[in-house]
Amino acid sequence: MYNYLYDYSYTPYSRQPVTPSHIRLLHASPNTPAVDIYANGSPLARNLSYRGFTEYLAIPSGTYNIVVFRAGQTTNPVLSTNITIPGGSIFTVAAIGLLPNMALLPIEEPRTIIPAGKLMLRFVHLSPNSPNVNLEIQPGGMSLRNVPYRGITQYIPINPATYTFNLIATDTEQRVLYVPNIRLQAGRFYTIYAIGLAAGIPPLQVLIPLDGNTYIP
């Protein structure tokens, strides 16, 4: 079982207004091959594989038609939908679900104050066949409880440390995933994304990227 800790930068996408928005893309659809993603006819990502993130892209605010193709193709899209990105915002836009029912889930990264000496952590449930889960955080004994598929928790402040995370099925109280030895640093925003399939292939795992609200002004 593999879990991934990411650290990303961002790059400009086009000529920028005074307060651009920023998005990155996440491929979290476990039965979908690598994809190319277009916004209003222009490429945003090419050959984005499952578990992959793009860098942050600076874009104007507005409504975008997002079309997703299997990598290398430009016909028979696996998804075509619209999303609206407000001005000055930061989002991770996740491709989720199972073909033929892939969807996009925009996940905002709000700019908030990090308490002195703390970091901010939240949990996003993107495993399409997993039950509601609790995220248990050790040390510290904190938990984010009863998070459903597509659920996005609020950020919580915690101390910098090396953590073990347990995902617990809310109804049965059985552990469905054990994630040890994750070092999180002060002054940063992190999201734990649960992806994959419960009792399936690819298996349930987590991705833990550094969120753009850490460093994008």
N, CA, C and O of each residue as an XYZ file, in Angstrom:
868
protein
N       0.853     -1.191      0.000
C       0.000      0.000      0.000
C       0.890      1.244      0.000
O       1.776      1.374      0.845
N       0.663      2.130     -0.920
C       1.497      3.309     -1.051
C       0.684      4.561     -0.774
O      -0.487      4.658     -1.140
N       1.312      5.490     -0.136
C       0.710      6.787      0.132
C       1.719      7.844     -0.282
O       2.927      7.651     -0.142
N       1.223      8.949     -0.786
C       2.082      9.900     -1.473
C       1.955     11.275     -0.854
O       0.852     11.782     -0.653
N       3.098     11.872     -0.553
C       3.165     13.232     -0.033
C       3.750     14.107     -1.131
O       4.892     13.919     -1.553
N       2.945     15.073     -1.591
C       3.309     15.892     -2.740
C       3.692     17.294     -2.300
O       3.274     17.770     -1.245
N       4.501     17.949     -3.136
C       4.865     19.351     -2.924
C       4.924     19.991     -4.303
O       5.714     19.571     -5.150
N       4.082     21.021     -4.539
C       3.924     21.538     -5.886
C       4.086     23.040     -5.947
O       3.863     23.754     -4.970
N       4.482     23.501     -7.127
C       4.518     24.917     -7.457
C       3.379     25.214     -8.419
O       2.546     24.348     -8.687
N       3.340     26.428     -8.937
C       2.337     26.738     -9.950
C       2.983     27.525    -11.067
O       4.033     28.141    -10.881
N       2.347     27.504    -12.243
C       2.839     28.229    -13.398
C       1.704     29.001    -14.027
O       0.558     28.555    -13.969
N       1.993     30.178    -14.644
C       0.940     30.935    -15.320
C       0.388     30.163    -16.504
O       1.118     29.437    -17.179
N      -0.915     30.321    -16.754
C      -1.580     29.668    -17.877
C      -1.804     30.623    -19.037
O      -1.723     30.197    -20.189
N      -2.082     31.895    -18.786
C      -2.326     32.862    -19.849
C      -2.137     34.259    -19.284
O      -1.754     34.409    -18.124
N      -2.402     35.297    -20.094
C      -2.343     36.667    -19.586
C      -3.271     36.815    -18.389
O      -4.399     36.324    -18.413
N      -2.809     37.483    -17.351
C      -3.501     37.446    -16.074
C      -4.221     38.748    -15.750
O      -3.698     39.832    -16.005
N      -5.435     38.637    -15.182
C      -6.048     39.817    -14.591
C      -5.337     40.174    -13.300
O      -4.387     39.503    -12.898
N      -5.798     41.230    -12.654
C      -5.142     41.692    -11.433
C      -5.189     40.620    -10.357
O      -4.198     40.403     -9.660
N      -6.331     39.943    -10.211
C      -6.458     38.898     -9.194
C      -6.855     37.595     -9.881
O      -8.039     37.260     -9.925
N      -5.890     36.860    -10.414
C      -6.229     35.607    -11.081
C      -6.689     34.562    -10.079
O      -6.432     34.667     -8.880
N      -7.366     33.565    -10.590
C      -7.654     32.364     -9.824
C      -6.591     31.320    -10.156
O      -5.858     31.449    -11.136
N      -6.523     30.289     -9.324
C      -5.537     29.228     -9.526
C      -6.224     27.880     -9.362
O      -6.978     27.665     -8.414
N      -5.953     26.981    -10.295
C      -6.481     25.626    -10.182
C      -5.371     24.627    -10.457
O      -4.439     24.897    -11.215
N      -5.492     23.473     -9.827
C      -4.733     22.311    -10.254
C      -5.743     21.190    -10.481
O      -6.861     21.243     -9.970
N      -5.351     20.190    -11.236
C      -6.213     19.069    -11.570
C      -5.683     17.813    -10.897
O      -4.473     17.609    -10.799
N      -6.594     16.985    -10.441
C      -6.274     15.703     -9.810
C      -7.053     14.607    -10.520
O      -8.270     14.710    -10.680
N      -6.363     13.567    -10.944
C      -7.004     12.392    -11.540
C      -7.229     11.382    -10.424
O      -6.291     10.731     -9.962
N      -8.487     11.257     -9.993
C      -8.831     10.359     -8.883
C      -9.915      9.368     -9.276
O     -10.614      8.844     -8.409
N     -10.068      9.103    -10.570
C     -11.049      8.121    -11.049
C     -10.352      6.782    -11.233
O      -9.566      6.630    -12.169
N     -10.619      5.796    -10.359
C      -9.748      4.620    -10.293
C      -9.823      3.675    -11.485
O      -8.905      2.878    -11.678
N     -10.884      3.735    -12.295
C     -10.938      2.836    -13.452
C     -10.764      3.578    -14.770
O     -11.094      3.046    -15.830
N     -10.249      4.799    -14.712
C     -10.073      5.619    -15.905
C      -8.595      5.685    -16.272
O      -7.764      5.970    -15.410
N      -8.247      5.427    -17.539
C      -6.841      5.533    -17.938
C      -6.374      6.976    -17.937
O      -7.127      7.883    -17.584
N      -5.135      7.181    -18.331
C      -4.590      8.540    -18.427
C      -5.462      9.383    -19.352
O      -6.035      8.876    -20.317
N      -5.554     10.679    -19.045
C      -6.484     11.557    -19.754
C      -5.796     12.841    -20.191
O      -4.779     13.253    -19.632
N      -6.389     13.462    -21.214
C      -6.102     14.838    -21.597
C      -7.310     15.679    -21.208
O      -8.449     15.257    -21.408
N      -7.073     16.855    -20.658
C      -8.154     17.702    -20.159
C      -8.063     19.060    -20.832
O      -7.002     19.682    -20.887
N      -9.215     19.507    -21.348
C      -9.307     20.786    -22.051
C     -10.291     21.699    -21.333
O     -11.286     21.242    -20.771
N      -9.999     22.997    -21.361
C     -10.902     24.019    -20.831
C     -11.206     25.004    -21.947
O     -10.303     25.655    -22.474
N     -12.480     25.111    -22.304
C     -12.895     26.001    -23.401
C     -12.055     25.778    -24.652
O     -11.705     26.724    -25.357
N     -11.738     24.516    -24.915
C     -11.017     24.147    -26.122
C      -9.511     24.199    -26.039
O      -8.837     23.780    -26.980
N      -8.957     24.698    -24.949
C      -7.500     24.785    -24.783
C      -7.015     23.722    -23.806
O      -7.691     23.453    -22.813
N      -5.856     23.109    -24.062
C      -5.390     22.042    -23.179
C      -4.960     22.565    -21.813
O      -4.218     23.542    -21.706
N      -5.440     21.894    -20.777
C      -4.984     22.146    -19.408
C      -3.984     21.097    -18.949
O      -3.033     21.414    -18.234
N      -4.195     19.844    -19.357
C      -3.324     18.752    -18.916
C      -3.302     17.687    -19.998
O      -4.318     17.410    -20.636
N      -2.138     17.097    -20.195
C      -2.004     15.996    -21.143
C      -1.427     14.785    -20.420
O      -0.512     14.894    -19.604
N      -1.994     13.632    -20.748
C      -1.506     12.351    -20.227
C      -1.458     12.344    -18.703
O      -0.493     11.867    -18.105
N      -2.503     12.876    -18.084
C      -2.587     12.895    -16.619
C      -3.067     11.532    -16.143
O      -4.185     11.117    -16.447
N      -2.227     10.850    -15.407
C      -2.520      9.491    -14.953
C      -3.241      9.491    -13.616
O      -3.208     10.468    -12.867
N      -3.896      8.364    -13.334
C      -4.515      8.161    -12.023
C      -3.500      8.446    -10.918
O      -2.350      8.013    -10.989
N      -3.938      9.173     -9.909
C      -3.166      9.640     -8.750
C      -2.380     10.901     -9.054
O      -1.757     11.465     -8.155
N      -2.395     11.358    -10.303
C      -1.564     12.490    -10.666
C      -2.220     13.832    -10.419
O      -3.429     13.992    -10.587
N      -1.400     14.799    -10.016
C      -1.779     16.205     -9.911
C      -1.041     16.995    -10.992
O       0.078     16.647    -11.369
N      -1.667     18.044    -11.481
C      -0.932     19.042    -12.243
C      -0.339     20.058    -11.273
O      -0.651     20.050    -10.082
N       0.521     20.934    -11.794
C       0.878     22.129    -11.053
C      -0.331     23.065    -11.032
O      -1.299     22.862    -11.764
N      -0.259     24.080    -10.193
C      -1.306     25.103    -10.202
C      -1.181     25.952    -11.463
O      -0.083     26.320    -11.880
N      -2.324     26.249    -12.054
C      -2.406     27.076    -13.248
C      -3.142     28.352    -12.895
O      -4.212     28.306    -12.288
N      -2.584     29.482    -13.267
C      -3.238     30.769    -13.031
C      -4.166     31.062    -14.205
O      -3.721     31.106    -15.352
N      -5.458     31.264    -13.924
C      -6.456     31.454    -14.970
C      -7.381     32.604    -14.591
O      -7.505     32.923    -13.409
N      -8.034     33.234    -15.566
C      -9.069     34.214    -15.239
C     -10.267     33.527    -14.594
O     -10.533     32.354    -14.855
N     -10.975     34.251    -13.766
C     -12.220     33.721    -13.213
C     -13.233     33.554    -14.335
O     -13.108     34.169    -15.394
N     -14.241     32.713    -14.095
C     -15.286     32.538    -15.096
C     -15.793     31.117    -15.127
O     -15.408     30.284    -14.307
N     -16.669     30.849    -16.089
C     -17.227     29.520    -16.297
C     -16.474     28.843    -17.436
O     -16.279     29.427    -18.502
N     -16.060     27.619    -17.197
C     -15.259     26.865    -18.154
C     -15.980     25.578    -18.532
O     -16.531     24.880    -17.680
N     -15.965     25.279    -19.833
C     -16.395     23.961    -20.301
C     -15.183     23.036    -20.259
O     -14.212     23.231    -20.990
N     -15.254     22.040    -19.405
C     -14.157     21.098    -19.214
C     -14.499     19.811    -19.958
O     -15.546     19.207    -19.727
N     -13.605     19.403    -20.848
C     -13.786     18.181    -21.626
C     -12.594     17.272    -21.356
O     -11.440     17.694    -21.434
N     -12.896     16.012    -21.037
C     -11.872     15.030    -20.685
C     -11.888     13.921    -21.732
O     -12.928     13.320    -22.000
N     -10.722     13.658    -22.321
C     -10.549     12.591    -23.299
C      -9.549     11.571    -22.768
O      -8.691     11.897    -21.948
N      -9.669     10.342    -23.240
C      -8.561      9.419    -23.046
C      -7.312     10.018    -23.688
O      -7.385     10.651    -24.741
N      -6.175      9.812    -23.047
C      -4.947     10.458    -23.507
C      -4.688     10.153    -24.974
O      -4.771      9.006    -25.413
N      -4.370     11.208    -25.723
C      -4.065     11.065    -27.132
C      -5.258     11.118    -28.056
O      -5.089     11.089    -29.275
N      -6.477     11.195    -27.503
C      -7.677     11.233    -28.324
C      -8.309     12.619    -28.279
O      -8.089     13.384    -27.340
N      -9.090     12.928    -29.295
C      -9.837     14.189    -29.336
C     -11.288     13.969    -29.729
O     -11.990     14.923    -30.063
N     -11.744     12.725    -29.693
C     -13.147     12.396    -29.945
C     -13.641     11.498    -28.825
O     -12.847     10.936    -28.070
N     -14.960     11.365    -28.721
C     -15.596     10.511    -27.714
C     -15.096     10.823    -26.301
O     -14.490      9.968    -25.654
N     -15.346     12.032    -25.828
C     -14.879     12.386    -24.479
C     -15.527     11.513    -23.418
O     -16.661     11.061    -23.571
N     -14.789     11.286    -22.345
C     -15.342     10.548    -21.212
C     -16.118     11.468    -20.284
O     -16.867     10.999    -19.427
N     -15.942     12.783    -20.450
C     -16.662     13.747    -19.618
C     -16.661     15.102    -20.304
O     -15.650     15.531    -20.859
N     -17.806     15.769    -20.259
C     -17.911     17.167    -20.680
C     -18.859     17.853    -19.719
O     -20.021     17.466    -19.603
N     -18.366     18.871    -19.032
C     -19.175     19.545    -18.023
C     -18.653     20.964    -17.838
O     -17.567     21.301    -18.311
N     -19.419     21.779    -17.160
C     -19.021     23.157    -16.883
C     -18.705     23.333    -15.407
O     -19.355     22.739    -14.548
N     -17.702     24.154    -15.118
C     -17.407     24.555    -13.747
C     -17.212     26.064    -13.728
O     -16.795     26.662    -14.721
N     -17.517     26.668    -12.594
C     -17.335     28.108    -12.418
C     -16.276     28.347    -11.357
O     -16.355     27.808    -10.253
N     -15.285     29.160    -11.699
C     -14.179     29.477    -10.802
C     -14.281     30.950    -10.429
O     -14.112     31.806    -11.297
N     -14.553     31.277     -9.156
C     -14.644     32.684     -8.747
C     -13.288     33.385     -8.817
O     -12.238     32.742     -8.808
N     -13.335     34.702     -8.886
C     -12.113     35.485     -8.949
C     -11.277     35.376     -7.689
O     -11.813     35.370     -6.581
N      -9.966     35.288     -7.855
C      -9.052     35.269     -6.731
C      -9.074     34.012     -5.900
O      -8.537     34.002     -4.792
N      -9.679     32.944     -6.400
C      -9.832     31.717     -5.619
C      -8.746     30.707     -5.978
O      -8.034     30.859     -6.970
N      -8.638     29.672     -5.146
C      -7.721     28.560     -5.375
C      -8.538     27.281     -5.273
O      -9.273     27.085     -4.305
N      -8.410     26.405     -6.274
C      -9.168     25.158     -6.297
C      -8.275     24.007     -6.730
O      -7.381     24.175     -7.560
N      -8.529     22.830     -6.156
C      -8.160     21.566     -6.774
C      -9.428     21.020     -7.416
O     -10.453     20.875     -6.749
N      -9.360     20.717     -8.704
C     -10.507     20.168     -9.425
C     -10.211     18.695     -9.669
O      -9.309     18.353    -10.434
N     -10.978     17.822     -9.011
C     -10.716     16.387     -9.039
C     -11.660     15.691    -10.009
O     -12.870     15.913     -9.984
N     -11.088     14.841    -10.871
C     -11.880     13.918    -11.684
C     -12.123     12.679    -10.837
O     -11.179     11.990    -10.451
N     -13.386     12.398    -10.548
C     -13.729     11.362     -9.575
C     -14.756     10.405    -10.167
O     -15.247     10.600    -11.278
N     -15.070      9.357     -9.390
C     -16.083      8.397     -9.790
C     -15.520      7.345    -10.730
O     -14.319      7.294    -10.996
N     -16.424      6.505    -11.226
C     -16.061      5.391    -12.086
C     -16.674      5.582    -13.463
O     -17.828      5.991    -13.590
N     -15.886      5.281    -14.497
C     -16.466      5.266    -15.836
C     -17.606      4.257    -15.899
O     -17.480      3.166    -15.343
N     -18.719      4.588    -16.561
C     -18.935      5.753    -17.429
C     -19.508      6.969    -16.700
O     -20.052      7.872    -17.336
N     -19.391      6.996    -15.391
C     -20.015      8.072    -14.605
C     -18.981      8.959    -13.924
O     -19.165      9.359    -12.775
N     -17.904      9.266    -14.623
C     -16.923     10.206    -14.087
C     -17.576     11.566    -13.876
O     -18.494     11.945    -14.603
N     -17.092     12.298    -12.871
C     -17.574     13.651    -12.584
C     -16.386     14.507    -12.172
O     -15.304     13.991    -11.890
N     -16.595     15.807    -12.139
C     -15.609     16.735    -11.596
C     -16.092     17.257    -10.260
O     -17.273     17.565    -10.096
N     -15.185     17.356     -9.307
C     -15.484     17.915     -7.997
C     -14.517     19.061     -7.726
O     -13.348     18.812     -7.429
N     -14.975     20.322     -7.822
C     -14.109     21.449     -7.459
C     -13.984     21.553     -5.934
O     -14.990     21.569     -5.224
N     -12.762     21.622     -5.444
C     -12.477     21.629     -4.012
C     -11.720     22.913     -3.707
O     -10.547     23.046     -4.055
N     -12.388     23.851     -3.060
C     -11.763     25.148     -2.814
C     -10.729     25.054     -1.700
O     -10.866     24.267     -0.763
N      -9.700     25.869     -1.825
C      -8.654     25.981     -0.813
C      -8.697     27.403     -0.263
O      -7.978     28.276     -0.749
N      -9.524     27.640      0.736
C      -9.724     29.014      1.216
C      -8.489     29.546      1.927
O      -7.766     28.806      2.595
N      -8.268     30.829      1.771
C      -7.171     31.496      2.473
C      -7.642     31.853      3.876
O      -8.548     32.670      4.043
N      -7.035     31.249      4.868
C      -7.348     31.535      6.263
C      -6.041     31.701      7.029
O      -4.962     31.398      6.520
N      -6.157     32.179      8.242
C      -4.979     32.374      9.092
C      -4.588     31.045      9.728
O      -5.431     30.335     10.277
N      -3.302     30.717      9.647
C      -2.782     29.554     10.357
C      -2.313     30.011     11.732
O      -1.460     30.894     11.813
N      -2.838     29.444     12.816
C      -2.355     29.838     14.139
C      -0.849     29.614     14.270
O      -0.294     28.692     13.672
N      -0.206     30.459     15.049
C       1.247     30.391     15.219
C       1.674     28.998     15.669
O       1.108     28.437     16.607
N       2.667     28.453     14.998
C       3.210     27.161     15.362
C       2.378     25.972     14.947
O       2.704     24.843     15.314
N       1.307     26.185     14.189
C       0.403     25.110     13.791
C       0.476     24.878     12.282
O       1.120     25.631     11.551
N      -0.199     23.819     11.836
C      -0.513     23.593     10.434
C      -2.008     23.354     10.335
O      -2.680     23.122     11.340
N      -2.525     23.414      9.108
C      -3.955     23.205      8.877
C      -4.132     21.937      8.052
O      -3.464     21.740      7.037
N      -5.052     21.076      8.509
C      -5.261     19.771      7.884
C      -6.751     19.538      7.673
O      -7.573     19.902      8.513
N      -7.089     18.927      6.542
C      -8.475     18.517      6.298
C      -8.470     17.198      5.536
O      -7.416     16.680      5.168
N      -9.673     16.665      5.307
C      -9.833     15.353      4.676
C     -10.894     15.441      3.600
O     -11.938     16.064      3.791
N     -10.615     14.802      2.450
C     -11.564     14.730      1.342
C     -11.718     13.261      0.946
O     -10.729     12.576      0.685
N     -12.956     12.787      0.904
C     -13.286     11.383      0.642
C     -13.624     11.235     -0.840
O     -14.676     11.687     -1.292
N     -12.720     10.594     -1.598
C     -12.922     10.418     -3.037
C     -12.920      8.950     -3.449
O     -12.704      8.644     -4.622
N     -13.152      8.041     -2.515
C     -13.211      6.612     -2.839
C     -14.656      6.227     -3.132
O     -15.476      6.203     -2.214
N     -14.995      5.920     -4.400
C     -16.409      5.832     -4.773
C     -17.174      4.663     -4.180
O     -18.403      4.714     -4.114
N     -16.488      3.604     -3.744
C     -17.231      2.476     -3.178
C     -16.947      2.274     -1.699
O     -17.278      1.227     -1.142
N     -16.341      3.258     -1.061
C     -16.068      3.160      0.375
C     -17.209      3.764      1.176
O     -17.873      4.689      0.707
N     -17.446      3.250      2.386
C     -18.503      3.805      3.232
C     -18.091      5.150      3.814
O     -16.971      5.615      3.599
N     -19.003      5.767      4.548
C     -18.625      6.926      5.360
C     -17.491      6.518      6.289
O     -17.480      5.404      6.814
N     -16.542      7.417      6.488
C     -15.372      7.070      7.287
C     -15.072      8.158      8.301
O     -15.471      9.313      8.151
N     -14.352      7.745      9.346
C     -13.730      8.659     10.296
C     -12.228      8.669     10.021
O     -11.624      7.617      9.809
N     -11.636      9.844     10.025
C     -10.179      9.956      9.970
C      -9.687     10.173     11.385
O      -9.975     11.203     11.994
N      -8.947      9.211     11.913
C      -8.381      9.312     13.254
C      -6.914      9.714     13.146
O      -6.168      9.168     12.333
N      -6.514     10.669     13.970
C      -5.209     11.316     13.885
C      -4.441     11.020     15.167
O      -4.876     11.386     16.259
N      -3.292     10.351     15.027
C      -2.435     10.031     16.166
C      -1.007     10.499     15.888
O      -0.506     10.313     14.779
N      -0.341     11.107     16.881
C      -0.816     11.405     18.232
C      -1.792     12.573     18.240
O      -1.930     13.311     17.265
N      -2.452     12.709     19.365
C      -3.355     13.826     19.563
C      -4.789     13.427     19.772
O      -5.550     14.154     20.410
N      -5.181     12.260     19.233
C      -6.517     11.747     19.483
C      -7.631     12.508     18.797
O      -8.794     12.345     19.169
N      -7.317     13.344     17.796
C      -8.365     14.069     17.090
C      -8.954     13.183     16.003
O      -8.322     12.219     15.571
N     -10.170     13.510     15.560
C     -10.783     12.764     14.470
C     -11.718     13.665     13.678
O     -12.306     14.607     14.211
N     -11.838     13.353     12.400
C     -12.816     13.968     11.503
C     -13.812     12.870     11.175
O     -13.438     11.861     10.576
N     -15.068     13.043     11.552
C     -15.983     11.922     11.665
C     -17.074     11.940     10.602
O     -17.541     12.988     10.154
N     -17.460     10.700     10.219
C     -18.637     10.443      9.382
C     -18.578     11.224      8.068
O     -19.530     11.907      7.689
N     -17.443     11.107      7.390
C     -17.250     11.827      6.128
C     -17.737     10.939      4.987
O     -17.223      9.833      4.819
N     -18.707     11.389      4.201
C     -19.228     10.577      3.100
C     -18.386     10.728      1.842
O     -17.527     11.605      1.756
N     -18.646      9.858      0.864
C     -18.045     10.030     -0.455
C     -18.367     11.420     -0.976
O     -19.509     11.874     -0.894
N     -17.359     12.093     -1.512
C     -17.384     13.477     -1.984
C     -17.380     14.483     -0.839
O     -17.473     15.687     -1.081
N     -17.275     14.011      0.407
C     -17.267     14.917      1.549
C     -15.942     15.646      1.682
O     -14.878     15.076      1.445
N     -16.020     16.916      2.064
C     -14.856     17.788      2.247
C     -14.959     18.387      3.640
O     -15.895     19.140      3.910
N     -14.036     18.080      4.523
C     -14.104     18.629      5.872
C     -13.523     20.040      5.897
O     -12.896     20.485      4.936
N     -13.740     20.723      6.999
C     -13.062     21.985      7.258
C     -11.607     21.704      7.651
O     -11.291     20.627      8.156
N     -10.737     22.674      7.415
C      -9.382     22.578      7.952
C      -9.425     22.669      9.479
O     -10.218     23.420     10.046
N      -8.567     21.898     10.124
C      -8.392     22.007     11.567
C      -6.918     22.304     11.857
O      -6.045     21.817     11.139
N      -6.626     23.099     12.903
C      -5.231     23.365     13.263
C      -4.680     22.239     14.131
O      -5.315     21.825     15.101
N      -3.500     21.748     13.778
C      -2.826     20.738     14.589
C      -1.343     21.088     14.668
O      -0.848     21.928     13.916
N      -0.649     20.434     15.587
C       0.777     20.681     15.775
C       1.599     19.989     14.685
O       1.194     18.937     14.191
N       2.740     20.559     14.301
C       3.643     19.834     13.408
C       4.190     18.598     14.117
O       4.587     18.661     15.280
N       4.204     17.482     13.406
C       4.642     16.221     14.015
C       4.668     15.160     12.924
O       4.303     15.412     11.776
N       5.111     13.962     13.312
C       4.984     12.781     12.463
C       3.739     12.026     12.902
O       3.624     11.621     14.059
N       2.812     11.840     11.976
C       1.479     11.340     12.315
C       1.230      9.961     11.728
O       1.815      9.561     10.722
N       0.332      9.250     12.408
C      -0.314      8.057     11.873
C      -1.786      8.373     11.691
O      -2.433      8.915     12.587
N      -2.310      8.029     10.521
C      -3.723      8.237     10.228
C      -4.402      6.884     10.050
O      -3.871      5.988      9.393
N      -5.569      6.753     10.640
C      -6.402      5.573     10.447
C      -7.731      5.996      9.853
O      -8.378      6.920     10.345
N      -8.135      5.309      8.789
C      -9.484      5.476      8.259
C     -10.342      4.357      8.815
O     -10.037      3.175      8.657
N     -11.422      4.756      9.471
C     -12.307      3.826     10.161
C     -13.692      3.927      9.542
O     -14.240      5.023      9.429
N     -14.270      2.791      9.137
C     -15.645      2.801      8.642
C     -16.566      3.255      9.765
O     -16.563      2.671     10.848
N     -17.347      4.286      9.513
C     -18.162      4.884     10.572
C     -19.151      3.887     11.144
O     -19.320      3.822     12.361
N     -19.810      3.109     10.295
C     -20.872      2.209     10.761
C     -20.333      1.005     11.515
O     -20.878      0.634     12.554
N     -19.263      0.386     11.005
C     -18.767     -0.858     11.595
C     -17.627     -0.637     12.569
O     -17.298     -1.532     13.348
N     -17.014      0.549     12.538
C     -15.846      0.875     13.349
C     -14.647     -0.008     13.025
O     -13.757     -0.173     13.859
N     -14.615     -0.575     11.824
C     -13.468     -1.355     11.379
C     -12.489     -0.459     10.620
O     -12.888      0.414      9.849
N     -11.212     -0.695     10.857
C     -10.196      0.078     10.145
C     -10.119     -0.380      8.699
O     -10.019     -1.575      8.418
N     -10.166      0.582      7.780
C     -10.079      0.260      6.358
C      -8.751      0.696      5.752
O      -8.403      0.258      4.656
N      -7.999      1.554      6.451
C      -6.695      1.974      5.938
C      -5.845      2.494      7.085
O      -6.315      3.224      7.957
N      -4.572      2.094      7.056
C      -3.576      2.503      8.052
C      -2.468      3.248      7.318
O      -1.879      2.725      6.372
N      -2.188      4.476      7.761
C      -1.214      5.334      7.075
C      -0.212      5.839      8.111
O      -0.506      6.813      8.805
N       0.958      5.215      8.243
C       1.927      5.630      9.265
C       2.957      6.620      8.738
O       3.143      6.772      7.531
N       3.624      7.292      9.685
C       4.879      8.015      9.428
C       4.744      9.120      8.390
O       5.516      9.185      7.433
N       3.760      9.985      8.587
C       3.569     11.133      7.709
C       4.005     12.382      8.465
O       3.395     12.763      9.464
N       5.069     13.012      7.975
C       5.611     14.209      8.619
C       4.951     15.443      8.025
O       5.022     15.669      6.817
N       4.310     16.241      8.873
C       3.646     17.469      8.456
C       4.297     18.652      9.150
O       4.605     18.590     10.341
N       4.509     19.738      8.401
C       5.282     20.874      8.882
C       4.399     22.064      9.215
O       3.319     22.232      8.649
N       4.869     22.883     10.136
C       4.122     24.070     10.565
C       3.997     25.069      9.416
O       4.817     25.103      8.499
N       2.945     25.878      9.497
C       2.761     26.966      8.553
C       2.269     26.539      7.193
O       2.403     27.292      6.228
N       1.699     25.343      7.087
C       1.264     24.818      5.800
C      -0.180     24.322      5.876
O      -0.690     23.971      6.939
N      -0.809     24.309      4.711
C      -2.124     23.693      4.542
C      -1.944     22.358      3.822
O      -1.260     22.279      2.801
N      -2.564     21.315      4.365
C      -2.539     19.997      3.743
C      -3.964     19.462      3.617
O      -4.826     19.729      4.455
N      -4.187     18.696      2.541
C      -5.420     17.925      2.401
C      -5.054     16.457      2.259
O      -4.172     16.100      1.478
N      -5.735     15.611      3.015
C      -5.620     14.165      2.843
C      -6.755     13.722      1.919
O      -7.929     13.832      2.272
N      -6.397     13.222      0.741
C      -7.378     12.699     -0.212
C      -7.390     11.176     -0.125
O      -6.361     10.538     -0.344
N      -8.536     10.589      0.191
C      -8.705      9.140      0.107
C      -9.188      8.804     -1.293
O     -10.224      9.304     -1.731
N      -8.439      7.955     -2.002
C      -8.800      7.565     -3.360
C      -8.709      6.048     -3.475
O      -8.259      5.378     -2.546
N      -9.132      5.510     -4.609
C      -9.068      4.078     -4.835
C     -10.336      3.381     -4.390
O     -11.355      4.017     -4.119
N     -10.255      2.051     -4.319
C     -11.427      1.222     -4.086
C     -11.261      0.399     -2.819
O     -10.189     -0.143     -2.548
N     -12.333      0.316     -2.051
C     -12.368     -0.580     -0.899
C     -12.484     -2.007     -1.412
O     -13.398     -2.322     -2.174
N     -11.565     -2.871     -0.998
C     -11.565     -4.276     -1.416
C     -11.573     -4.399     -2.933
O     -12.283     -5.237     -3.489
N     -10.788     -3.572     -3.596
C     -10.727     -3.607     -5.051
C      -9.377     -3.150     -5.548
O      -8.475     -2.852     -4.765
N      -9.250     -3.100     -6.864
C      -8.029     -2.654     -7.526
C      -8.375     -1.484     -8.420
O      -9.309     -1.584     -9.216
N      -7.648     -0.367     -8.318
C      -6.552     -0.046     -7.399
C      -7.054      0.114     -5.972
O      -8.188      0.541     -5.755
N      -6.215     -0.225     -4.996
C      -6.677     -0.247     -3.612
C      -6.843      1.144     -3.026
O      -6.355      2.142     -3.557
N      -7.553      1.164     -1.911
C      -7.717      2.392     -1.146
C      -6.348      2.889     -0.681
O      -5.528      2.113     -0.191
N      -6.114      4.192     -0.840
C      -4.876      4.806     -0.377
C      -5.144      6.286     -0.168
O      -6.248      6.767     -0.422
N      -4.127      7.008      0.299
C      -4.268      8.454      0.445
C      -3.178      9.169     -0.329
O      -2.080      8.648     -0.527
N      -3.509     10.382     -0.762
C      -2.566     11.349     -1.302
C      -2.582     12.553     -0.376
O      -3.646     12.966      0.084
N      -1.412     13.123     -0.096
C      -1.328     14.234      0.859
C      -0.517     15.357      0.223
O       0.679     15.477      0.489
N      -1.147     16.183     -0.614
C      -0.423     17.287     -1.238
C      -0.341     18.502     -0.327
O      -1.150     18.679      0.584
N       0.645     19.322     -0.595
C       0.694     20.663     -0.021
C      -0.281     21.526     -0.805
O      -0.196     21.588     -2.031
N      -1.200     22.190     -0.127
C      -2.227     22.972     -0.801
C      -1.712     24.350     -1.192
O      -0.845     24.920     -0.530
N      -2.267     24.872     -2.286
C      -1.801     26.134     -2.831
C      -2.032     27.329     -1.943
O      -1.330     28.333     -2.063
N      -3.017     27.244     -1.038
C      -3.233     28.373     -0.130
C      -2.084     28.539      0.855
O      -2.052     29.513      1.607
N      -1.135     27.594      0.860
C       0.087     27.757      1.647
C       0.964     28.876      1.095
O       1.580     29.616      1.862
N       1.024     29.004     -0.232
C       2.057     29.862     -0.819
C       1.585     30.745     -1.964
O       2.326     31.638     -2.375
N       0.381     30.538     -2.500
C      -0.105     31.407     -3.569
C      -0.677     32.672     -2.942
O      -1.564     32.576     -2.094
N      -0.203     33.846     -3.327
C      -0.661     35.080     -2.672
C      -2.098     35.426     -3.036
O      -2.628     36.434     -2.567
